[in-house]
Amino acid sequence: MGKSESSRRKITGKELSLQDELNIKLEALIEMLDYKGVLSKKEFERRASMKLHEISKARGFEDLEQEI
């Protein structure tokens, strides 16, 4: 489905935020890749959690540096 087709769909429920839409699409993609055996959802979640922690920690240090 192209972008023009997507924008022409009739919205019958509450409109989703861009953040919600991206989260839902990403989750659907991960589920499809897991189902097809391209990746392990459990391993993806583990690596994503580690990366989120790493980025959060780095940003915390940046904030501390700016305060000093």
Secondary structure, 3 states (H helix, E strand, C coil): CCHHHHHCCCCCCCCCCHHHHHHHHHHHHHHHHHHCCCCCHHHHHHHHHHHHHHHHHHHHHHHHHHHC
